[in-house]
Structures are given as C-alpha cells and as structure tokens.
Amino acid sequence: MAITERMRRRGDRAGSFAIALIDLDGLKEINETHGHDAGDDALAATAVALRAALRDGDLVARLGGDEFAIIVPDASLEATLALTERILAALPKPLTASAGVAVWDGRESAVELQRRADKAIYAAKRGGKGHSSARRRRPARGRPKPALSGWDGAFLTYTRPLSLDSHAQHWGMV
C-alpha cells in the first residue's frame, strides 16, 4: 500500500500514524565476509524480529538493501520509539540495527515524513549501533504544503522469497 493512501484514509489528523525506519548495521560487511547466504539469513532474522514485535494493523515493508519501513497507525512518538527498541532488542546477536521515527503532522508530504525518519536514523547511528532516535517536525512557516503532494510510490519492493523458518532456526530464534 502506498503511504499516500494511508494519508488519504487518515485525513489531516496530525499524529494519526508514525513511520519507523529500521536500518541493519553492517549488512554489507556480512555479505562481503560471510557471503550472500549469510546476508539473507540476517534479513530473515530481522523479518522474524519484526513480525514478533508488530501489532495487528502495523504495516512493514522492505525498502531495499538493509532498510525496512513500518507504518504504525494510532501511535505516539513514545510508543513508536518503544516499538523500535523492542525490535532492536529482539535481533539475534551479533546483528544490530538503528531506527528512526517520525510522527505524521497532518500536513507534510510522504517524502518529508520519510526524510525526517531517515534523518533520525542518522542521529541514532551517531549515538552508536543499535539505537533509536526520533525527529520532531519544526513548526511550519508560511502556508502549509498539501499532505499528499510529492510522492505517490509504494513502500513495497520485490525481493526473492526467503524461508523464514529455516533462517530463524539458523539464528536460534525457534
């Protein structure tokens, strides 16, 4: 589902949903050191951790490479940060990830919302691997932008299917 569709359904209610971006730390190094099968195992272990932490109604998608997006409806900034902390804690060692969170303000475009969450990831990474951070929107100056302008793409991208059961066993999660 496109994030703009979620925005249309929520109307202009600020705080009606949050976005959390999860970025695996060191996936490139895992692939280069241990091979792409190990990288696939790391992605599958992340998917298992995500599935275990999410509520009914939360939407998760892989953006590509080492990044996942979660749309969290009816959640405060604090609740979404708590969710990301549960996800990061659920990752099997030695995997770590960083997370960035932003709550939709009811006016910004999907691009702006995702950009704020992305900036929050970089703030988390500056604090060291395995951290979460949030990015609050600064008060708007001038005329607000239409919430649905800018980007009408979907979060979902195709990746080759992974058997989560075998990968979860490899990472000791079952």
Secondary structure, DSSP 8 states (H G I E B T S, - for coil): -BHHHHHHHHTT-TTSEEEEEEEEETHHHHHHHH-HHHHHHHHHHHHHHHHHH--TT-EEEEEETTEEEEEEET--HHHHHHHHHHHHHHS-TT-EEEEEEEE--SSS-HHHHHHHHHHHHHHHHHT-SS-EEE-------SS---TT-S---BS--------HHHHHHHTT--
